[in-house]
Amino acid sequence: MRESWQVLELLFRHRGKIIGAIVGVVLSWMVLVFGVWRTLFVIVCMAVGIYAGARIDEDKNTVWRRRN
């Protein structure tokens, strides 16, 4: 039981490195499978989606609001 807590603590302490490694592996796989331009297109679409979602979450949804 103690070992599982130690593993969780280790994962939590190094979560940035772990997330970075996973993102790097996924991006390199996408470049190998789809090519550079298609991968960049997906990244740009994700960035636009994240930006729009953040604006909605902040309740500054001027992107979607009708202007009177």
N, C-alpha and C positions, 0 to 999 in steps of 0.2 A: 504494500500500500504506500509506503514511504517513497519508493522508487517512482511511482506514477506521479506523485506530487513534485518530485525533483525534475522529472521530464517536463511537466507542465510549466514549472517555474523557468526552466531553461528555454522552452519555446516562447514563453511570454517575454523573457528578457531579451531575446534575439529575434523578436517578431519582424522588425524592419528588414533584417538580413534575409530572413526566410521568405517574406513577401517579395523582396527584390529578386531573390533567386528564382522564385516561381514565375514572376513576371518575365524575367529574362529567358527562361526556358520556353514559355508560351510564345513570346515574340520571335525567338529564333526558330521555333517550330513553324510559326505562321509564315515567316520569310522563306523557309525551305519549301513549304507546301504550296503557298499561294503566290509567292514572289514579293518583291519589295513594294511595288506600287499598290497592289491590292491590300497589302498589310498596312501601308500608310493610309489608304482610304478608310480602312476599318478603324484605325486609331483616330483619325479625324472625326469620323462619325461618333465614336465613343466620347471624344472630347466635347463635341457639340451636345450630345445627350447629357453628359455630366453637367455641363454649364446650364442647360435648360432646367435640369432637375434641381440644381442648387438654387437657381433663381426662384423656382416654385417653392422650394423648401423655405427660403428666406422670406416668402410672401411678398417678393418684389417681382411678381409675374407680369411685368410690363411687356414682356415678349408676347404674351397671350391676351392681354387686356385690350378691350375695344376702347378706342378713343372717341369721346363724344364731342 
